[in-house]
Amino acid sequence: MRVDKYLWCVRYYKTRNMVTEACRKNQITVNGQVAKASREVFPMDKITFRKDQITYTISVLDIPANRVGAKLVDIYRKDETPPEVFAHLELLKLSKEHYRKTGTGRPTKKDRRDLEDFEFDVEDEAE
């Protein structure tokens, strides 16, 4: 089975076109080699790909006949992505909440006071 069809069948990508674009950008490797969308995938192959700031690593256990339901995906692949990667993504999401949105202009006097209060609270907790 082609790598684009396999990743679509095991529900990592919503459409095969999205997988093909990822292959064109060299984001998908099979057994350590950059893969084209037409690359054949066999059981025991290791597929590594980057999606949504996460580098997934999966092992092919079996080849599905066609797209499978979400509950049946684990029959066809073994996810070997380390859990630290997902923890890092959560930290990125939390850190983005602290920044002001772009285009909101200069900080107001109230924003400055809130920042100063936050800094004093952090120093008090450290002591």
FILUMLUM-842929 format. One line per 5 residues: their letters; for each residue x, y, z of C-alpha. Coordinates in nm, 2 decimals. Each point is the difference from the previous one (the first is absolute). Layout:
<atoms>
A> X,Y,Z  ...
</atoms>
This chain:
<atoms>
MRVDK> 0.00,0.00,0.00  0.12,0.35,-0.08  0.12,0.21,0.30  -0.25,0.28,-0.07  -0.29,-0.25,-0.01
YLWCV> 0.12,-0.17,0.32  0.03,0.32,0.20  -0.35,0.10,-0.12  -0.14,-0.35,0.08  0.13,0.01,0.36
RYYKT> -0.14,0.35,0.05  0.31,0.21,0.05  -0.11,0.23,-0.28  -0.35,0.10,-0.11  0.06,-0.02,-0.37
RNMVT> 0.26,-0.17,-0.22  0.08,0.33,-0.16  0.12,0.12,0.34  0.24,-0.30,0.02  0.12,0.07,-0.35
EACRK> 0.08,0.36,0.09  0.19,-0.12,0.31  0.20,-0.24,-0.22  0.09,0.28,-0.24  0.13,0.20,0.30
NQITV> 0.22,-0.29,0.10  -0.19,-0.04,0.33  -0.05,-0.37,-0.03  0.27,-0.27,0.03  -0.02,-0.37,-0.03
NGQVA> 0.28,-0.20,0.17  0.21,0.32,0.02  -0.03,0.09,-0.37  -0.21,0.29,-0.13  -0.31,-0.15,-0.17
KASRE> -0.20,0.10,-0.30  -0.38,-0.04,0.02  0.02,-0.31,-0.22  0.25,-0.18,0.22  -0.12,-0.35,0.09
VFPMD> -0.04,-0.08,0.37  0.03,-0.35,0.14  -0.05,-0.15,0.35  0.29,0.08,0.25  0.08,0.33,-0.18
KITFR> 0.06,0.30,0.22  -0.16,0.32,-0.12  0.10,0.34,0.15  -0.19,0.31,-0.09  -0.04,0.35,0.13
KDQIT> -0.36,0.14,0.05  -0.12,0.29,0.22  0.35,0.05,0.16  0.01,-0.36,0.11  0.24,-0.26,-0.15
YTISV> -0.19,-0.33,-0.01  0.17,-0.34,-0.02  -0.22,-0.30,-0.09  0.07,-0.36,-0.09  -0.21,-0.17,-0.26
LDIPA> -0.16,-0.32,0.14  -0.23,-0.09,-0.28  -0.14,0.15,-0.32  -0.38,0.10,0.01  -0.22,-0.07,-0.31
NRVGA> -0.15,0.35,0.02  -0.05,0.28,0.25  -0.07,-0.13,0.35  -0.20,0.13,0.29  0.17,0.18,0.28
KLVDI> -0.04,-0.29,0.24  0.17,-0.25,-0.24  0.30,0.21,-0.08  0.22,-0.17,0.27  -0.02,-0.33,-0.19
YRKDE> 0.19,0.14,-0.29  0.26,0.22,0.17  0.21,0.04,0.32  0.05,0.36,0.11  0.36,0.04,0.13
TPPEV> -0.01,0.37,0.05  0.16,0.09,0.34  -0.24,0.16,0.25  0.24,0.29,0.06  -0.09,0.14,-0.34
FAHLE> -0.37,0.04,0.09  0.10,0.16,0.34  0.22,0.24,-0.19  -0.30,0.09,-0.23  -0.21,0.07,0.31
LLKLS> 0.27,0.24,0.13  0.00,0.18,-0.33  -0.37,0.05,0.02  0.02,0.13,0.35  0.28,0.24,-0.08
KEHYR> -0.19,0.15,-0.29  -0.28,0.10,0.23  0.23,0.24,0.19  0.08,0.21,-0.30  -0.21,0.29,-0.13
KTGTG> -0.17,-0.05,-0.33  0.17,0.17,-0.29  -0.17,0.31,-0.12  -0.13,0.11,0.33  0.23,0.30,0.02
RPTKK> 0.21,0.13,0.29  -0.07,-0.14,0.35  -0.23,0.22,0.20  0.07,0.14,0.35  -0.23,-0.28,0.14
DRRDL> 0.20,-0.26,-0.19  0.33,0.14,0.14  -0.14,-0.01,0.36  -0.13,-0.36,-0.05  0.35,-0.10,-0.11
EDFEF> 0.16,0.17,0.29  -0.24,-0.17,0.24  0.07,-0.34,-0.16  0.38,0.06,0.03  -0.03,0.08,0.37
DVEDE> -0.22,-0.31,0.06  0.26,-0.22,-0.16  0.28,0.15,0.21  -0.21,-0.05,0.32  -0.05,-0.37,-0.09
AE> 0.37,-0.05,-0.06  0.09,0.12,0.35
</atoms>
